[in-house]
């Protein structure tokens, strides 16, 4: 069974169509790049999958069920904006995740925090924006989820930190799970992707494997993206 399915999915905000007739299926054990220009519908799709928005019509299924309490137990979600309580310290945040998620691996989180030199008793409000983003990613990736949604996980960080974040994603996710990474920094993430979804103006333009792009087009994903979406 597919871990994520969309069937004739539409989402409208008033008269504006954010997603238009999206049909796709994603199997377990894949790392997928959700790629498109700004305003193309990537975040809307992720929010629908997390039950934060309701479809205007059509269907979206996580492990065969509509988004809800059951899907929240198997989906780990990194929003585009940092959304962790800044009054907590890192230890309290781990306590919170441990209480809330049965699949939270505390020892993995502690190891990553230590690697980055983040003290467990340091208040999140005292951290830089980049450090807060790293802490939130660590919490998300320390869950043994079936499906991970990462919305712009490397958007605001320097290249060295991007490499650390990508290695964190690769080394900590459940290999039987799938990871969906929404980003516009394609050349940075291409090396970790199995498949890509190209989306533009709310429509799915392409779903294929990275290997197929290289074999059939003789291009990198970044090169194909620039060709498809050139102004």
Kinemage of the C-alpha trace (Angstrom):
@kinemage 1
@onewidth
@group {chain A} dominant
@subgroup {mainchain}
@vectorlist {calphas} color= white
{ca unk a 1} P 0.000 0.000 0.000
{ca unk a 2} L 1.181 3.535 -0.795
{ca unk a 3} L 2.130 5.642 2.214
{ca unk a 4} L 0.689 8.775 0.533
{ca unk a 5} L -2.032 9.010 -2.092
{ca unk a 6} L -3.768 11.979 -3.671
{ca unk a 7} L -6.811 11.412 -5.857
{ca unk a 8} L -8.126 14.330 -7.937
{ca unk a 9} L -7.143 16.675 -5.112
{ca unk a 10} L -8.284 20.309 -5.285
{ca unk a 11} L -7.753 23.129 -2.794
{ca unk a 12} L -9.202 26.590 -3.282
{ca unk a 13} L -8.777 29.758 -1.253
{ca unk a 14} L -11.851 31.665 -2.356
{ca unk a 15} L -11.573 31.951 -6.135
{ca unk a 16} L -7.863 31.064 -6.139
{ca unk a 17} L -6.997 27.442 -6.945
{ca unk a 18} L -3.922 26.473 -4.897
{ca unk a 19} L -4.038 22.811 -5.979
{ca unk a 20} L -5.743 21.579 -9.105
{ca unk a 21} L -6.599 17.925 -9.794
{ca unk a 22} L -3.462 16.471 -8.167
{ca unk a 23} L -3.254 12.682 -8.410
{ca unk a 24} L -0.146 10.885 -7.160
{ca unk a 25} L 1.031 7.881 -5.190
{ca unk a 26} L 4.180 7.533 -3.074
{ca unk a 27} L 5.538 4.229 -1.804
{ca unk a 28} L 7.459 3.599 1.392
{ca unk a 29} L 11.254 3.693 1.491
{ca unk a 30} L 11.790 6.699 -0.810
{ca unk a 31} L 13.249 10.186 -0.421
{ca unk a 32} L 11.249 12.553 -2.603
{ca unk a 33} L 11.917 16.142 -3.600
{ca unk a 34} L 8.736 18.234 -3.789
{ca unk a 35} L 9.958 20.917 -6.171
{ca unk a 36} L 8.395 24.010 -7.654
{ca unk a 37} L 8.611 27.808 -7.748
{ca unk a 38} L 7.395 29.898 -4.824
{ca unk a 39} L 3.601 29.852 -4.627
{ca unk a 40} L 3.325 26.634 -6.636
{ca unk a 41} L 1.314 24.724 -3.999
{ca unk a 42} L 4.029 22.778 -2.171
{ca unk a 43} L 3.196 24.000 1.338
{ca unk a 44} L -0.542 23.664 0.683
{ca unk a 45} L -0.052 20.001 -0.222
{ca unk a 46} L 2.008 19.397 2.930
{ca unk a 47} L -0.569 21.130 5.136
{ca unk a 48} L -3.358 19.029 3.603
{ca unk a 49} L -1.363 15.865 4.322
{ca unk a 50} L -0.975 16.953 7.937
{ca unk a 51} L -4.655 17.741 8.412
{ca unk a 52} L -3.999 21.474 8.824
{ca unk a 53} L -6.177 22.211 5.800
{ca unk a 54} L -9.185 20.406 4.332
{ca unk a 55} L -9.450 19.613 0.595
{ca unk a 56} L -11.999 21.522 -1.452
{ca unk a 57} L -12.609 18.255 -3.294
{ca unk a 58} L -10.838 14.992 -3.999
{ca unk a 59} L -9.010 12.837 -1.501
{ca unk a 60} L -5.688 12.645 0.316
{ca unk a 61} L -4.741 9.473 2.218
{ca unk a 62} L -1.894 8.678 4.603
{ca unk a 63} L -1.326 4.928 4.858
{ca unk a 64} L -4.838 4.416 3.488
{ca unk a 65} L -6.594 6.823 5.886
{ca unk a 66} L -7.619 10.466 5.793
{ca unk a 67} L -5.313 12.781 7.787
{ca unk a 68} L -6.274 12.794 11.466
{ca unk a 69} L -5.283 11.380 14.824
{ca unk a 70} L -4.146 8.037 13.391
{ca unk a 71} L -1.972 9.640 10.718
{ca unk a 72} L -0.416 12.081 13.218
{ca unk a 73} L 1.019 9.058 15.029
{ca unk a 74} L 2.995 7.996 11.937
{ca unk a 75} L 3.802 11.378 10.325
{ca unk a 76} L 6.658 13.645 11.450
{ca unk a 77} L 6.309 17.211 10.160
{ca unk a 78} L 8.818 20.053 9.969
{ca unk a 79} L 6.962 23.286 9.121
{ca unk a 80} L 8.555 26.039 7.071
{ca unk a 81} L 8.609 28.366 10.093
{ca unk a 82} L 10.040 27.408 13.463
{ca unk a 83} L 7.140 26.342 15.696
{ca unk a 84} L 8.642 25.138 18.983
{ca unk a 85} L 7.837 26.815 22.342
{ca unk a 86} L 10.637 29.327 22.919
{ca unk a 87} L 10.102 29.393 26.708
{ca unk a 88} L 11.284 25.768 26.934
{ca unk a 89} L 14.857 24.576 27.000
{ca unk a 90} L 16.093 21.674 24.858
{ca unk a 91} L 15.601 19.151 27.690
{ca unk a 92} L 11.999 20.253 28.253
{ca unk a 93} L 11.374 20.038 24.528
{ca unk a 94} L 12.633 16.445 24.508
{ca unk a 95} L 10.362 15.699 27.505
{ca unk a 96} L 7.454 17.158 25.520
{ca unk a 97} L 8.189 15.083 22.420
{ca unk a 98} L 8.691 11.958 24.533
{ca unk a 99} L 5.284 12.451 26.178
{ca unk a 100} L 3.527 13.261 22.937
{ca unk a 101} L 5.045 10.756 20.501
{ca unk a 102} L 5.468 7.058 21.312
{ca unk a 103} L 8.043 6.742 18.512
{ca unk a 104} L 10.373 9.495 19.813
{ca unk a 105} L 13.974 8.276 20.196
{ca unk a 106} L 15.376 10.451 22.968
{ca unk a 107} L 18.911 9.058 22.827
{ca unk a 108} L 19.137 9.962 19.127
{ca unk a 109} L 18.005 13.525 19.897
{ca unk a 110} L 20.484 13.863 22.766
{ca unk a 111} L 23.321 12.639 20.547
{ca unk a 112} L 22.529 15.158 17.800
{ca unk a 113} L 22.199 18.041 20.264
{ca unk a 114} L 25.568 17.130 21.767
{ca unk a 115} L 27.153 16.925 18.306
{ca unk a 116} L 26.025 20.505 17.635
{ca unk a 117} L 27.149 21.738 21.065
{ca unk a 118} L 23.595 22.647 22.114
{ca unk a 119} L 23.245 22.487 25.899
{ca unk a 120} L 20.082 20.701 27.153
{ca unk a 121} L 19.433 23.497 29.669
{ca unk a 122} L 19.742 26.309 27.113
{ca unk a 123} L 16.462 28.192 26.588
{ca unk a 124} L 15.223 28.131 23.019
{ca unk a 125} L 14.593 31.891 23.157
{ca unk a 126} L 18.331 32.380 23.785
{ca unk a 127} L 19.265 30.462 20.630
{ca unk a 128} L 19.928 31.993 17.236
{ca unk a 129} L 17.348 31.499 14.494
{ca unk a 130} L 19.583 28.909 12.814
{ca unk a 131} L 20.074 26.963 16.044
{ca unk a 132} L 16.326 26.919 16.690
{ca unk a 133} L 15.815 25.482 13.209
{ca unk a 134} L 18.388 22.772 13.905
{ca unk a 135} L 16.742 21.887 17.236
{ca unk a 136} L 13.335 21.573 15.594
{ca unk a 137} L 14.771 19.379 12.818
{ca unk a 138} L 16.458 17.172 15.446
{ca unk a 139} L 13.113 16.670 17.212
{ca unk a 140} L 11.367 15.817 13.938
{ca unk a 141} L 14.073 13.404 12.776
{ca unk a 142} L 14.293 11.677 16.178
{ca unk a 143} L 10.882 10.132 15.616
{ca unk a 144} L 10.658 6.664 14.064
{ca unk a 145} L 7.851 7.760 11.778
{ca unk a 146} L 6.533 6.191 8.576
{ca unk a 147} L 6.385 9.484 6.682
{ca unk a 148} L 8.368 12.700 7.135
{ca unk a 149} L 7.377 16.059 5.645
{ca unk a 150} L 10.187 18.616 5.684
{ca unk a 151} L 9.129 22.059 4.417
{ca unk a 152} L 12.230 24.055 3.405
{ca unk a 153} L 14.552 22.361 5.939
{ca unk a 154} L 17.695 24.037 4.558
{ca unk a 155} L 16.257 27.375 3.445
{ca unk a 156} L 17.885 29.764 5.911
{ca unk a 157} L 21.192 28.130 6.762
{ca unk a 158} L 24.758 28.294 5.463
{ca unk a 159} L 26.159 25.610 3.089
{ca unk a 160} L 28.112 23.751 5.809
{ca unk a 161} L 24.989 23.533 7.956
{ca unk a 162} L 22.997 22.345 4.934
{ca unk a 163} L 25.370 19.391 4.616
{ca unk a 164} L 24.932 18.570 8.307
{ca unk a 165} L 21.132 18.800 8.041
{ca unk a 166} L 21.035 16.515 4.989
{ca unk a 167} L 23.300 13.961 6.668
{ca unk a 168} L 21.047 14.166 9.756
{ca unk a 169} L 18.014 13.414 7.591
{ca unk a 170} L 19.713 10.485 5.860
{ca unk a 171} L 21.193 8.901 8.966
{ca unk a 172} L 18.182 9.241 11.260
{ca unk a 173} L 15.061 8.430 9.311
{ca unk a 174} L 13.522 4.971 9.328
{ca unk a 175} L 14.712 3.408 6.005
{ca unk a 176} L 11.301 1.790 5.557
{ca unk a 177} L 9.706 5.232 5.745
{ca unk a 178} L 9.464 7.937 3.104
{ca unk a 179} L 10.759 11.493 3.360
{ca unk a 180} L 9.225 14.346 1.367
{ca unk a 181} L 11.498 17.395 1.176
{ca unk a 182} L 10.016 20.633 -0.138
{ca unk a 183} L 12.764 22.993 -1.252
{ca unk a 184} L 13.910 25.425 -3.916
{ca unk a 185} L 17.601 24.603 -3.235
{ca unk a 186} L 17.598 21.676 -5.639
{ca unk a 187} L 21.318 21.297 -6.265
{ca unk a 188} L 21.880 20.961 -2.503
{ca unk a 189} L 19.353 18.148 -1.962
{ca unk a 190} L 19.637 16.321 -5.290
{ca unk a 191} L 22.315 13.944 -4.000
{ca unk a 192} L 19.925 12.465 -1.394
{ca unk a 193} L 16.776 12.163 -3.574
{ca unk a 194} L 15.303 9.003 -5.072
{ca unk a 195} L 12.333 10.656 -6.783
{ca unk a 196} L 11.010 14.097 -7.635
{ca unk a 197} L 7.611 15.747 -7.907
{ca unk a 198} L 7.484 18.941 -9.997
{ca unk a 199} L 4.537 21.159 -9.137
{ca unk a 200} L 3.565 24.519 -10.639
{ca unk a 201} L 0.473 26.695 -10.300
{ca unk a 202} L -1.107 23.934 -8.207
{ca unk a 203} L -0.690 21.256 -10.872
{ca unk a 204} L 1.531 18.180 -10.781
{ca unk a 205} L 3.776 18.461 -13.827
{ca unk a 206} L 6.119 15.508 -13.307
{ca unk a 207} L 6.587 12.509 -11.027
{ca unk a 208} L 9.633 10.402 -11.778
{ca unk a 209} L 12.847 8.969 -10.362
{ca unk a 210} L 16.132 10.846 -10.301
{ca unk a 211} L 17.786 7.934 -12.140
{ca unk a 212} L 15.228 8.181 -14.931
{ca unk a 213} L 15.902 11.901 -15.377
{ca unk a 214} L 19.626 11.247 -15.683
{ca unk a 215} L 19.222 8.267 -18.033
{ca unk a 216} L 16.470 9.618 -20.305
{ca unk a 217} L 17.229 13.344 -20.277
{ca unk a 218} L 20.979 13.272 -19.651
{ca unk a 219} L 20.448 16.040 -17.090
{ca unk a 220} L 20.638 16.638 -13.387
{ca unk a 221} L 17.404 17.354 -11.548
{ca unk a 222} L 18.513 20.971 -11.138
{ca unk a 223} L 19.126 21.321 -14.889
{ca unk a 224} L 15.728 19.817 -15.749
{ca unk a 225} L 14.007 22.039 -13.192
{ca unk a 226} L 15.604 25.146 -14.701
{ca unk a 227} L 14.499 24.062 -18.165
{ca unk a 228} L 10.903 23.272 -17.141
{ca unk a 229} L 10.439 26.417 -15.071
{ca unk a 230} L 12.496 28.946 -17.041
{ca unk a 231} L 10.941 32.400 -17.256
